[in-house]
Amino acid sequence: MLGNCLENVRKNVPLVHNITNYVTVNDVANVLLACGGSPIMSDEPLDVEDITSICGGLNINIGTLNQSSIKGMFLAGKKANELNHPVLLDPVGAGASKLRTDTAVNLIKEIKFTVIRGNISEIKTLALGSGTTKGVDADVADAVTEENLDSAVKFVKDFAKKSGAIVAITGAIDLVSDADTCYVIRNGRPEMGKITGTGCQLSGLMTAYLVANPDNLLEAAAASVCVMGLAGEIGWKNMKSEDGNSTYRNRIIDAIYNMDADTLNKGAKYEVR
């Protein structure tokens, strides 16, 4: 059951090194604390190897790149690989610029990632290796829908096999897959898109789940996606008429803080394909 993954996070208090974007760094730290983990933020090349060494896992997010942080990502990723720590890549904006695309593609070439997590457009860019759509299956659209779900599941399994990583595509319907098994998840609220950084928060949260569940990585990744989506549902239900997106952000974090295994097991909406 997915709830076991949640309980393991609470019990083990995983320490996660985050090289993440400065738009959402505070929210990523708070979500990690809320879920039962512990965050450290560092992107300085002279610092990252030491920090990665004392942590249990590494979350790399390319949302606000600079040459120094890029160097730090490669150094930290290679150190995490040496230590056999889980490493997650969040390729924010891959396909939007040459720097983002090239950085993400080169990271995948040089670092072994446990999970690659992004939206369908970002994952399509990485599957192709460039920022155009030429060569990508035409039936994999830029949104996962009930109508194209079969082709999307095949696409994500194929990319998981090619990359050697668990691949998590998040959107209205979430897909979390290795080469053989795909969790199709339908938790969440469309209003979550009105908050900056819910995806970045999920990447930090997911890394904690990977660290705390080393023998069950696929289910751990799927559990974290269900937690985030379910928190969005609970947070929205608790909104008052005068509340806005800032309050909603806080209510999502509070829902993660208060979530237990029973709530997750009852509220998770998923099928396995």
HUZIBEL-V717058 format. One line per field, one symbol per residue. ss: DSSP state (@ for helix, = for strand, . for the rest). Layout:
ss->???
This chain:
ss->.@@@@@@@@@@@..=====.....@@@@@@@@@@@..====...@@@@@@@@@@..=====.....@@@@@@@@@@@@@@@@...=====...=..=@@@@@@@@@@@@@....====.@@@@@@@@@....................@@@@@@@@@@@@@@@..====....====....====....@@@@@...@@@@@@@@@@@@@@@....@@@@@@@@@@@@@@@@@@@@@.......@@@@@@@@@@@@@@..@@@@@@@..===.
